[in-house]
Amino acid sequence: MSKGNISINKNMAKIIDNGRITQELPLILSGGRMTHLFSPISPTNCIVCGSPLKINENYTRYLITSYGIIERPVSYWICSNPGCGKHHTDMILGVTGSANYSDEYKDRQIDVRYNGRCTLWNTRIVGEIYTKGLTDVSGRAPCSTTLWKYEQDGGKISTQELAAQEINFDGTLYIDGYFVKVGWRKFIEAQIGRAFTDTEWKKMRYKIIYVVATKDKVVLDFEITNNMPSHVELIPLLQRIKERIPEAQIKKIVSDEDRAIIGAVRVVFPKTPHAFCVYHQMKTVTKKFEDAFKQKEVIPVQDMEIYETANELIAAENAIESTILYRRIMNLAKNSELSEASRKVIKYINKIFVNNLNLLKMGFIPETNNTMEEIFSLIVTIQPYKSRLLITKVHLIAFCEELMANVFQYRFRNAQDIIEVKHSGH
């Protein structure tokens, strides 16, 4: 907010008419047209049977707003169908249901609470102070329970809007979890419809956010859990997805080897193929060579063979292929001329081999699409490779070539170049 003398916004000035202060209320969109705030909107047909309605009783509602107490005549309606008799009432724009407080009034209270960093109780006291004279002698504000319920309703509306968004779905769902503290504050605030206080965020930022997304990086839904959650905590998230997308349309689910995700997918989508993402494993292997060799062309032949075989093993589609490639790497490890980078990669392969092998035996398949890596903003120097599931060695060489080229800022023309480098001894 600016300091010093500020010009008066004359458009907000109120008018005195015969001793009464009047002010034009703002216009809001309703039914495709702009209508003044607090205007009554009458129903026309029964929501049960569709029959016309007839007036049953007239009534005056009194609304507590930031403009003062507003008197609004409304009508109660009844269905004209004798066999139905459903009761209806006018809706007042800017007022949820039959509440006494207007939504804009509660929004102001929420603003006091979070921007003023007040507790719910102190927020009520502040509201009573700034409404003194507008309502009654001591002023009046919503109680703590009313404000809390208003916030919860706002969160439900945001969730419904998130679920209603149109998506371009190719049949593959991507699921992953990461610490909330890494870049997710604004996203979560947008979904719940308000900003966190610093105290709230300190409690929130060490939790885990699990996200379900499409290949086009459209976030479908999310769930915030404690660190290392049980699979039971993720079942509601997947149930919401199942209600939105028929199971028959889901061809594949991709995740890392997170036990909570695996367990929840088994419960909710037991017949859907489950793939585990190996992009980050390939990225790790590439990074170890990047740290040791600043230029790709200087990598020795024996080390390049370690690199290629390691990536073949990571992308292996069955337990037999994985085991054969692992034995090949162990034989290559006997070479005393291997670089420190290759030794580190061999150590890393020893670490991930058993886990990947177990996943393959359980029926999982490897996936190299880095959708969730991009969503979590973890890809910095390595550009995304828009690949399908690796089926042949040709695809694998192309993938490794692209990965290495981006890291070393060097692009081979085709897979044959790799062979030429190997034979040249560079």
LODOKE-644372 format. One record per residue (C-alpha): chain; x, y, z; residue number from 1; residue in three letters. Coordinates in Angstrom, 3 decimals. Layout:
["A", [X, Y, Z], NUM, "ala"]
...
//
This chain:
["A", [0.000, 0.000, 0.000], 1, "met"]
["A", [1.341, 3.439, -0.940], 2, "ser"]
["A", [2.270, 5.929, 1.756], 3, "lys"]
["A", [1.674, 9.662, 1.873], 4, "gly"]
["A", [-1.181, 11.606, 0.281], 5, "asn"]
["A", [-3.316, 9.424, -1.982], 6, "ile"]
["A", [-5.946, 10.772, -4.336], 7, "ser"]
["A", [-9.534, 9.924, -3.436], 8, "ile"]
["A", [-11.318, 7.437, -5.654], 9, "asn"]
["A", [-14.490, 9.429, -6.315], 10, "lys"]
["A", [-16.228, 6.451, -7.911], 11, "asn"]
["A", [-16.559, 4.926, -4.450], 12, "met"]
["A", [-18.218, 7.990, -2.941], 13, "ala"]
["A", [-21.631, 7.524, -1.305], 14, "lys"]
["A", [-24.560, 9.879, -1.935], 15, "ile"]
["A", [-26.773, 11.550, 0.671], 16, "ile"]
["A", [-30.401, 11.561, -0.469], 17, "asp"]
["A", [-32.964, 13.094, 1.898], 18, "asn"]
["A", [-30.834, 12.273, 4.906], 19, "gly"]
["A", [-30.017, 8.747, 3.747], 20, "arg"]
["A", [-26.636, 7.538, 2.583], 21, "ile"]
["A", [-26.909, 5.525, -0.642], 22, "thr"]
["A", [-24.294, 3.569, -2.548], 23, "gln"]
["A", [-24.490, 1.591, -5.776], 24, "glu"]
["A", [-23.700, -2.062, -5.178], 25, "leu"]
["A", [-21.166, -3.819, -7.436], 26, "pro"]
["A", [-22.256, -5.927, -10.405], 27, "leu"]
["A", [-21.485, -9.654, -10.478], 28, "ile"]
["A", [-22.003, -12.237, -13.219], 29, "leu"]
["A", [-25.102, -14.409, -12.781], 30, "ser"]
["A", [-26.847, -16.490, -15.396], 31, "gly"]
["A", [-24.796, -14.958, -18.204], 32, "gly"]
["A", [-25.555, -11.332, -17.311], 33, "arg"]
["A", [-24.320, -8.743, -14.841], 34, "met"]
["A", [-26.578, -8.313, -11.794], 35, "thr"]
["A", [-26.212, -6.174, -8.684], 36, "his"]
["A", [-24.923, -7.818, -5.521], 37, "leu"]
["A", [-27.641, -9.003, -3.086], 38, "phe"]
["A", [-30.311, -9.189, -5.830], 39, "ser"]
["A", [-32.863, -11.969, -5.228], 40, "pro"]
["A", [-33.033, -14.661, -7.921], 41, "ile"]
["A", [-36.310, -16.581, -7.995], 42, "ser"]
["A", [-36.577, -20.237, -9.128], 43, "pro"]
["A", [-39.068, -21.038, -11.879], 44, "thr"]
["A", [-39.380, -24.809, -11.899], 45, "asn"]
["A", [-39.239, -27.586, -9.319], 46, "cys"]
["A", [-35.799, -29.200, -9.032], 47, "ile"]
["A", [-37.487, -32.583, -8.391], 48, "val"]
["A", [-40.255, -32.940, -10.981], 49, "cys"]
["A", [-39.755, -29.843, -13.160], 50, "gly"]
["A", [-43.266, -28.502, -12.595], 51, "ser"]
["A", [-43.904, -24.734, -12.339], 52, "pro"]
["A", [-43.675, -23.131, -8.908], 53, "leu"]
["A", [-46.179, -20.939, -7.114], 54, "lys"]
["A", [-45.605, -18.452, -4.298], 55, "ile"]
["A", [-46.186, -19.953, -0.893], 56, "asn"]
["A", [-45.117, -17.093, 1.409], 57, "glu"]
["A", [-43.308, -13.744, 1.355], 58, "asn"]
["A", [-40.555, -13.069, 3.837], 59, "tyr"]
["A", [-37.970, -10.411, 4.683], 60, "thr"]
["A", [-34.336, -11.440, 5.170], 61, "arg"]
["A", [-31.808, -9.309, 7.004], 62, "tyr"]
["A", [-28.230, -9.693, 5.832], 63, "leu"]
["A", [-25.123, -8.649, 7.756], 64, "ile"]
["A", [-22.717, -7.192, 5.192], 65, "thr"]
["A", [-19.772, -4.795, 5.079], 66, "ser"]
["A", [-22.297, -2.237, 3.758], 67, "tyr"]
["A", [-24.306, -2.555, 6.957], 68, "gly"]
["A", [-27.464, -4.574, 7.654], 69, "ile"]
["A", [-29.426, -4.951, 4.415], 70, "ile"]
["A", [-33.145, -5.683, 4.295], 71, "glu"]
["A", [-34.153, -7.929, 1.386], 72, "arg"]
["A", [-37.699, -9.161, 0.615], 73, "pro"]
["A", [-37.722, -12.751, -0.657], 74, "val"]
["A", [-40.356, -15.335, -1.528], 75, "ser"]
["A", [-40.838, -18.940, -0.553], 76, "tyr"]
["A", [-42.178, -21.143, -3.348], 77, "trp"]
["A", [-43.921, -24.488, -3.545], 78, "ile"]
["A", [-44.226, -26.945, -6.410], 79, "cys"]
["A", [-47.585, -26.754, -8.189], 80, "ser"]
["A", [-47.627, -30.534, -8.564], 81, "asn"]
["A", [-49.795, -31.878, -5.678], 82, "pro"]
["A", [-47.905, -35.141, -5.704], 83, "gly"]
["A", [-44.580, -33.348, -5.169], 84, "cys"]
["A", [-45.001, -30.294, -2.954], 85, "gly"]
["A", [-41.251, -29.535, -2.885], 86, "lys"]
["A", [-40.444, -26.204, -1.187], 87, "his"]
["A", [-38.029, -23.692, -2.753], 88, "his"]
["A", [-36.737, -20.245, -1.853], 89, "thr"]
["A", [-35.217, -17.248, -3.582], 90, "asp"]
["A", [-31.454, -17.173, -3.856], 91, "met"]
["A", [-29.681, -13.938, -2.958], 92, "ile"]
["A", [-26.572, -13.188, -5.001], 93, "leu"]
["A", [-23.480, -13.055, -2.822], 94, "gly"]
["A", [-25.040, -14.992, 0.066], 95, "val"]
["A", [-24.523, -18.732, 0.481], 96, "thr"]
["A", [-27.746, -20.554, 1.331], 97, "gly"]
["A", [-29.728, -19.210, 4.262], 98, "ser"]
["A", [-26.707, -17.660, 6.013], 99, "ala"]
["A", [-27.055, -14.326, 7.812], 100, "asn"]
["A", [-23.598, -13.170, 6.707], 101, "tyr"]
["A", [-22.802, -12.237, 3.124], 102, "ser"]
["A", [-19.883, -13.956, 1.395], 103, "asp"]
["A", [-18.013, -10.677, 0.875], 104, "glu"]
["A", [-18.332, -9.992, 4.604], 105, "tyr"]
["A", [-16.799, -13.358, 5.469], 106, "lys"]
["A", [-14.112, -12.783, 2.837], 107, "asp"]
["A", [-13.154, -9.622, 4.690], 108, "arg"]
["A", [-12.924, -11.611, 7.893], 109, "gln"]
["A", [-10.687, -14.160, 6.165], 110, "ile"]
["A", [-8.531, -11.274, 4.945], 111, "asp"]
["A", [-8.236, -10.021, 8.523], 112, "val"]
["A", [-7.278, -13.460, 9.730], 113, "arg"]
["A", [-4.519, -14.242, 7.224], 114, "tyr"]
["A", [-3.195, -10.840, 6.176], 115, "asn"]
["A", [-3.520, -9.569, 9.727], 116, "gly"]
["A", [-2.156, -12.890, 11.061], 117, "arg"]
["A", [-4.918, -13.200, 13.637], 118, "cys"]
["A", [-6.288, -16.287, 15.319], 119, "thr"]
["A", [-9.897, -17.165, 14.568], 120, "leu"]
["A", [-10.924, -15.710, 17.922], 121, "trp"]
["A", [-9.032, -12.450, 17.417], 122, "asn"]
["A", [-10.417, -12.210, 13.892], 123, "thr"]
["A", [-13.892, -12.121, 15.344], 124, "arg"]
["A", [-12.915, -9.366, 17.774], 125, "ile"]
["A", [-11.384, -7.290, 14.947], 126, "val"]
["A", [-14.565, -7.791, 12.916], 127, "gly"]
["A", [-16.683, -6.524, 15.783], 128, "glu"]
["A", [-14.506, -3.421, 16.038], 129, "ile"]
["A", [-14.633, -2.370, 12.375], 130, "tyr"]
["A", [-18.403, -3.061, 12.132], 131, "thr"]
["A", [-19.252, -0.949, 15.151], 132, "lys"]
["A", [-21.985, 1.423, 14.045], 133, "gly"]
["A", [-22.791, -0.599, 10.924], 134, "leu"]
["A", [-24.695, -3.267, 12.813], 135, "thr"]
["A", [-25.336, -2.554, 16.462], 136, "asp"]
["A", [-23.579, -0.813, 19.349], 137, "val"]
["A", [-20.749, -3.312, 19.808], 138, "ser"]
["A", [-20.435, -4.451, 16.210], 139, "gly"]
["A", [-20.879, -7.987, 14.986], 140, "arg"]
["A", [-18.748, -10.600, 13.201], 141, "ala"]
["A", [-19.040, -14.297, 12.301], 142, "pro"]
["A", [-18.012, -16.701, 15.038], 143, "cys"]
["A", [-14.940, -18.898, 14.697], 144, "ser"]
["A", [-16.982, -21.931, 13.645], 145, "thr"]
["A", [-18.756, -19.996, 10.890], 146, "thr"]
["A", [-15.450, -18.768, 9.439], 147, "leu"]
["A", [-13.890, -22.210, 9.642], 148, "trp"]
["A", [-16.855, -23.804, 7.820], 149, "lys"]
["A", [-16.714, -21.057, 5.171], 150, "tyr"]
["A", [-13.062, -21.889, 4.499], 151, "glu"]
["A", [-13.844, -25.610, 4.229], 152, "gln"]
["A", [-16.641, -24.938, 1.748], 153, "asp"]
["A", [-14.251, -22.800, -0.310], 154, "gly"]
["A", [-11.763, -25.666, -0.416], 155, "gly"]
["A", [-14.468, -28.084, -1.630], 156, "lys"]
["A", [-15.436, -25.692, -4.426], 157, "ile"]
["A", [-11.799, -25.450, -5.549], 158, "ser"]
["A", [-11.542, -29.245, -5.570], 159, "thr"]
["A", [-14.699, -29.509, -7.695], 160, "gln"]
["A", [-13.318, -26.958, -10.166], 161, "glu"]
["A", [-10.074, -28.936, -10.373], 162, "leu"]
["A", [-11.995, -32.145, -11.039], 163, "ala"]
["A", [-14.202, -30.498, -13.695], 164, "ala"]
["A", [-11.364, -29.265, -15.922], 165, "gln"]
["A", [-11.229, -30.758, -19.424], 166, "glu"]
["A", [-8.172, -32.850, -20.188], 167, "ile"]
["A", [-6.483, -34.427, -23.198], 168, "asn"]
["A", [-6.012, -37.959, -21.910], 169, "phe"]
["A", [-3.958, -40.523, -23.844], 170, "asp"]
["A", [-4.603, -43.420, -21.445], 171, "gly"]
["A", [-1.520, -43.020, -19.216], 172, "thr"]
["A", [-1.585, -41.643, -15.675], 173, "leu"]
["A", [1.570, -40.434, -13.932], 174, "tyr"]
["A", [1.778, -40.486, -10.128], 175, "ile"]
["A", [4.605, -39.231, -7.957], 176, "asp"]
["A", [5.246, -37.627, -4.607], 177, "gly"]
["A", [7.662, -34.955, -3.464], 178, "tyr"]
["A", [8.248, -32.620, -0.559], 179, "phe"]
["A", [5.660, -29.837, -0.446], 180, "val"]
["A", [8.368, -27.269, 0.304], 181, "lys"]
["A", [9.795, -27.499, -3.216], 182, "val"]
["A", [7.812, -25.006, -5.281], 183, "gly"]
["A", [4.274, -26.137, -4.457], 184, "trp"]
["A", [3.129, -23.336, -2.158], 185, "arg"]
["A", [1.462, -21.174, -4.829], 186, "lys"]
["A", [-0.184, -24.167, -6.479], 187, "phe"]
["A", [-1.749, -25.395, -3.240], 188, "ile"]
["A", [-2.813, -21.874, -2.260], 189, "glu"]
["A", [-4.564, -21.496, -5.622], 190, "ala"]
["A", [-6.457, -24.753, -5.138], 191, "gln"]
["A", [-7.691, -23.959, -1.617], 192, "ile"]
["A", [-8.478, -20.354, -2.533], 193, "gly"]
["A", [-6.311, -18.524, -0.011], 194, "arg"]
["A", [-2.714, -17.896, 1.024], 195, "ala"]
["A", [-0.953, -19.680, 3.884], 196, "phe"]
["A", [0.334, -17.800, 6.879], 197, "thr"]
["A", [4.042, -18.323, 7.582], 198, "asp"]
["A", [3.142, -20.461, 10.603], 199, "thr"]
["A", [0.836, -22.670, 8.541], 200, "glu"]
["A", [3.413, -23.074, 5.805], 201, "trp"]
["A", [6.127, -24.100, 8.251], 202, "lys"]
["A", [3.883, -26.953, 9.359], 203, "lys"]
["A", [2.905, -27.826, 5.788], 204, "met"]
["A", [6.197, -27.651, 3.901], 205, "arg"]
["A", [7.709, -30.878, 5.254], 206, "tyr"]
["A", [4.739, -32.972, 4.219], 207, "lys"]
["A", [4.542, -34.909, 0.945], 208, "ile"]
["A", [2.354, -33.914, -1.992], 209, "ile"]
["A", [1.273, -36.791, -4.237], 210, "tyr"]
["A", [0.188, -35.657, -7.682], 211, "val"]
["A", [-1.708, -37.435, -10.460], 212, "val"]
["A", [-1.085, -35.961, -13.919], 213, "ala"]
["A", [-1.398, -36.681, -17.635], 214, "thr"]
["A", [1.341, -36.828, -20.254], 215, "lys"]
["A", [0.512, -33.207, -21.148], 216, "asp"]
["A", [1.436, -32.281, -17.551], 217, "lys"]
["A", [-2.145, -31.486, -16.545], 218, "val"]
["A", [-2.475, -32.007, -12.790], 219, "val"]
["A", [-5.722, -33.944, -12.244], 220, "leu"]
["A", [-5.690, -34.161, -8.463], 221, "asp"]
["A", [-3.365, -34.254, -5.491], 222, "phe"]
["A", [-3.170, -35.444, -1.888], 223, "glu"]
["A", [-0.992, -34.086, 0.923], 224, "ile"]
["A", [0.249, -36.677, 3.411], 225, "thr"]
["A", [2.789, -37.062, 6.168], 226, "asn"]
["A", [6.266, -38.264, 5.301], 227, "asn"]
["A", [6.430, -41.977, 4.321], 228, "met"]
["A", [2.651, -42.552, 4.218], 229, "pro"]
["A", [0.832, -45.881, 4.119], 230, "ser"]
["A", [-0.818, -46.905, 0.841], 231, "his"]
["A", [-4.165, -46.455, 2.618], 232, "val"]
["A", [-3.608, -42.668, 2.667], 233, "glu"]
["A", [-3.434, -42.591, -1.153], 234, "leu"]
["A", [-6.526, -44.699, -1.826], 235, "ile"]
["A", [-8.926, -41.673, -1.623], 236, "pro"]
["A", [-6.799, -39.861, -4.240], 237, "leu"]
["A", [-6.995, -42.761, -6.690], 238, "leu"]
["A", [-10.679, -43.328, -5.939], 239, "gln"]
["A", [-11.391, -39.731, -6.997], 240, "arg"]
["A", [-9.483, -40.338, -10.232], 241, "ile"]
["A", [-11.432, -43.556, -10.830], 242, "lys"]
["A", [-14.725, -41.719, -10.385], 243, "glu"]
["A", [-13.605, -39.175, -12.973], 244, "arg"]
["A", [-11.934, -41.459, -15.543], 245, "ile"]
["A", [-13.435, -44.916, -16.232], 246, "pro"]
["A", [-10.964, -47.688, -15.471], 247, "glu"]
["A", [-11.317, -49.037, -19.019], 248, "ala"]
["A", [-9.821, -45.792, -20.390], 249, "gln"]
["A", [-6.692, -46.059, -18.228], 250, "ile"]
["A", [-4.173, -48.108, -20.214], 251, "lys"]
["A", [-1.179, -47.665, -17.920], 252, "lys"]
["A", [-0.110, -46.068, -14.631], 253, "ile"]
["A", [3.455, -44.796, -14.281], 254, "val"]
["A", [5.187, -44.103, -10.962], 255, "ser"]
["A", [8.493, -44.625, -9.239], 256, "asp"]
["A", [8.945, -47.534, -6.820], 257, "glu"]
["A", [7.127, -45.732, -3.983], 258, "asp"]
["A", [5.521, -48.489, -1.871], 259, "arg"]
["A", [2.523, -46.323, -0.957], 260, "ala"]
["A", [1.716, -45.700, -4.636], 261, "ile"]
["A", [2.216, -49.362, -5.559], 262, "ile"]
["A", [-0.081, -50.519, -2.754], 263, "gly"]
["A", [-2.802, -47.987, -3.562], 264, "ala"]
["A", [-2.737, -48.821, -7.288], 265, "val"]
["A", [-3.126, -52.531, -6.483], 266, "arg"]
["A", [-6.245, -51.772, -4.460], 267, "val"]
["A", [-7.947, -49.258, -6.763], 268, "val"]
["A", [-6.661, -50.318, -10.216], 269, "phe"]
["A", [-5.797, -54.016, -9.814], 270, "pro"]
["A", [-6.100, -54.813, -13.552], 271, "lys"]
["A", [-4.264, -51.765, -14.920], 272, "thr"]
["A", [-0.625, -52.277, -16.066], 273, "pro"]
["A", [1.794, -50.477, -13.760], 274, "his"]
["A", [5.071, -49.068, -15.090], 275, "ala"]
["A", [7.957, -47.750, -13.003], 276, "phe"]
["A", [9.788, -44.637, -14.163], 277, "cys"]
["A", [13.491, -45.172, -14.876], 278, "val"]
["A", [14.237, -41.715, -16.250], 279, "tyr"]
["A", [15.790, -40.557, -13.002], 280, "his"]
["A", [18.001, -43.674, -12.958], 281, "gln"]
["A", [19.284, -42.914, -16.456], 282, "met"]
["A", [19.726, -39.307, -15.450], 283, "lys"]
["A", [21.871, -40.382, -12.474], 284, "thr"]
["A", [24.104, -42.532, -14.688], 285, "val"]
["A", [24.546, -39.683, -17.174], 286, "thr"]
["A", [25.327, -37.188, -14.418], 287, "lys"]
["A", [28.194, -39.310, -13.119], 288, "lys"]
["A", [29.835, -39.206, -16.555], 289, "phe"]
["A", [29.064, -35.520, -16.909], 290, "glu"]
["A", [30.950, -34.774, -13.701], 291, "asp"]
["A", [34.022, -36.708, -14.854], 292, "ala"]
["A", [34.108, -35.876, -18.576], 293, "phe"]
["A", [33.219, -32.380, -19.697], 294, "lys"]
["A", [33.186, -33.404, -23.363], 295, "gln"]
["A", [31.575, -36.557, -24.665], 296, "lys"]
["A", [34.193, -37.238, -27.303], 297, "glu"]
["A", [36.901, -37.754, -24.674], 298, "val"]
["A", [35.123, -40.668, -22.971], 299, "ile"]
["A", [37.257, -43.833, -23.376], 300, "pro"]
["A", [35.756, -46.797, -25.236], 301, "val"]
["A", [35.613, -49.061, -22.180], 302, "gln"]
["A", [33.787, -46.386, -20.182], 303, "asp"]
["A", [31.307, -45.738, -23.009], 304, "met"]
["A", [30.532, -49.452, -22.981], 305, "glu"]
["A", [29.754, -49.243, -19.252], 306, "ile"]
["A", [27.471, -46.281, -19.886], 307, "tyr"]
["A", [25.523, -47.995, -22.674], 308, "glu"]
["A", [25.196, -51.315, -20.867], 309, "thr"]
["A", [24.049, -49.617, -17.662], 310, "ala"]
["A", [21.255, -47.840, -19.539], 311, "asn"]
["A", [20.285, -51.058, -21.320], 312, "glu"]
["A", [19.994, -52.757, -17.927], 313, "leu"]
["A", [17.876, -49.941, -16.489], 314, "ile"]
["A", [15.473, -50.166, -19.456], 315, "ala"]
["A", [15.377, -53.994, -19.525], 316, "ala"]
["A", [11.794, -55.236, -19.938], 317, "glu"]
["A", [12.109, -58.617, -18.263], 318, "asn"]
["A", [14.069, -60.300, -15.501], 319, "ala"]
["A", [16.120, -62.496, -17.846], 320, "ile"]
["A", [17.377, -59.582, -19.945], 321, "glu"]
["A", [18.138, -57.592, -16.800], 322, "ser"]
["A", [20.159, -60.441, -15.284], 323, "thr"]
["A", [22.186, -61.006, -18.469], 324, "ile"]
["A", [23.065, -57.308, -18.687], 325, "leu"]
["A", [23.997, -57.209, -15.004], 326, "tyr"]
["A", [26.447, -60.089, -15.497], 327, "arg"]
["A", [27.930, -58.261, -18.489], 328, "arg"]
["A", [28.543, -55.182, -16.362], 329, "ile"]
["A", [30.155, -57.287, -13.656], 330, "met"]
["A", [32.517, -58.737, -16.265], 331, "asn"]
["A", [33.325, -55.255, -17.587], 332, "leu"]
["A", [34.046, -54.165, -14.012], 333, "ala"]
["A", [37.096, -56.434, -13.991], 334, "lys"]
["A", [38.857, -54.012, -16.344], 335, "asn"]
["A", [41.441, -52.155, -14.263], 336, "ser"]
["A", [41.542, -49.248, -16.734], 337, "glu"]
["A", [37.990, -48.097, -16.013], 338, "leu"]
["A", [37.569, -44.493, -14.896], 339, "ser"]
["A", [36.279, -43.384, -11.497], 340, "glu"]
["A", [32.995, -42.408, -13.183], 341, "ala"]
["A", [32.478, -45.976, -14.395], 342, "ser"]
["A", [33.277, -47.317, -10.899], 343, "arg"]
["A", [30.596, -45.033, -9.476], 344, "lys"]
["A", [28.085, -46.174, -12.100], 345, "val"]
["A", [28.844, -49.837, -11.358], 346, "ile"]
["A", [28.293, -49.162, -7.655], 347, "lys"]
["A", [24.986, -47.445, -8.480], 348, "tyr"]
["A", [23.883, -50.385, -10.679], 349, "ile"]
["A", [24.593, -52.759, -7.790], 350, "asn"]
["A", [22.316, -50.596, -5.666], 351, "lys"]
["A", [19.315, -50.502, -8.028], 352, "ile"]
["A", [19.582, -53.891, -9.759], 353, "phe"]
["A", [17.817, -56.029, -7.149], 354, "val"]
["A", [14.958, -53.563, -6.737], 355, "asn"]
["A", [14.405, -53.240, -10.506], 356, "asn"]
["A", [14.603, -57.012, -10.879], 357, "leu"]
["A", [11.929, -57.531, -8.231], 358, "asn"]
["A", [9.657, -55.004, -9.959], 359, "leu"]
["A", [10.090, -56.819, -13.283], 360, "leu"]
["A", [9.233, -60.140, -11.622], 361, "lys"]
["A", [6.077, -58.520, -10.223], 362, "met"]
["A", [4.969, -57.605, -13.753], 363, "gly"]
["A", [6.052, -53.956, -13.819], 364, "phe"]
["A", [7.482, -52.457, -17.011], 365, "ile"]
["A", [10.082, -49.652, -17.368], 366, "pro"]
["A", [9.031, -46.196, -18.579], 367, "glu"]
["A", [11.357, -43.377, -19.659], 368, "thr"]
["A", [8.873, -40.489, -19.965], 369, "asn"]
["A", [9.883, -37.808, -17.476], 370, "asn"]
["A", [6.483, -36.140, -17.025], 371, "thr"]
["A", [6.604, -36.053, -13.221], 372, "met"]
["A", [10.244, -34.945, -13.225], 373, "glu"]
["A", [9.224, -31.899, -15.260], 374, "glu"]
["A", [6.217, -31.185, -13.071], 375, "ile"]
["A", [8.372, -31.260, -9.948], 376, "phe"]
["A", [10.869, -28.933, -11.667], 377, "ser"]
["A", [13.784, -31.302, -11.188], 378, "leu"]
["A", [15.036, -31.215, -14.785], 379, "ile"]
["A", [17.576, -28.409, -15.146], 380, "val"]
["A", [20.327, -29.164, -17.649], 381, "thr"]
["A", [18.941, -32.339, -19.220], 382, "ile"]
["A", [16.158, -31.634, -21.714], 383, "gln"]
["A", [13.104, -33.934, -21.853], 384, "pro"]
["A", [13.163, -36.766, -24.350], 385, "tyr"]
["A", [9.677, -37.381, -25.764], 386, "lys"]
["A", [9.986, -41.167, -26.051], 387, "ser"]
["A", [7.706, -44.150, -25.986], 388, "arg"]
["A", [8.395, -47.296, -24.001], 389, "leu"]
["A", [11.838, -48.599, -25.001], 390, "leu"]
["A", [11.282, -51.814, -26.923], 391, "ile"]
["A", [14.430, -52.333, -28.979], 392, "thr"]
["A", [18.109, -51.616, -28.559], 393, "lys"]
["A", [17.863, -49.035, -31.370], 394, "val"]
["A", [15.397, -47.041, -29.306], 395, "his"]
["A", [17.656, -47.355, -26.293], 396, "leu"]
["A", [20.721, -46.073, -28.175], 397, "ile"]
["A", [18.694, -43.139, -29.491], 398, "ala"]
["A", [17.542, -42.313, -25.980], 399, "phe"]
["A", [21.045, -42.499, -24.491], 400, "cys"]
["A", [22.381, -40.440, -27.387], 401, "glu"]
["A", [19.832, -37.703, -26.732], 402, "glu"]
["A", [20.514, -37.750, -23.018], 403, "leu"]
["A", [24.274, -37.509, -23.428], 404, "met"]
["A", [24.015, -34.888, -26.165], 405, "ala"]
["A", [22.046, -32.525, -23.954], 406, "asn"]
["A", [24.407, -32.931, -21.038], 407, "val"]
["A", [27.569, -32.408, -23.071], 408, "phe"]
["A", [26.001, -29.911, -25.518], 409, "gln"]
["A", [26.916, -32.308, -28.335], 410, "tyr"]
["A", [24.509, -34.174, -30.620], 411, "arg"]
["A", [25.407, -37.337, -32.531], 412, "phe"]
["A", [23.752, -37.621, -35.932], 413, "arg"]
["A", [22.646, -41.215, -35.413], 414, "asn"]
["A", [23.435, -44.433, -33.565], 415, "ala"]
["A", [26.238, -45.250, -36.028], 416, "gln"]
["A", [28.245, -42.292, -34.653], 417, "asp"]
["A", [28.439, -44.061, -31.295], 418, "ile"]
["A", [29.956, -47.090, -32.973], 419, "ile"]
["A", [32.464, -44.879, -34.814], 420, "glu"]
["A", [33.524, -43.230, -31.554], 421, "val"]
["A", [34.009, -46.632, -29.946], 422, "lys"]
["A", [36.215, -47.799, -32.830], 423, "his"]
["A", [38.209, -44.551, -32.945], 424, "ser"]
["A", [39.217, -44.919, -29.299], 425, "gly"]
["A", [38.048, -41.384, -28.293], 426, "his"]
//
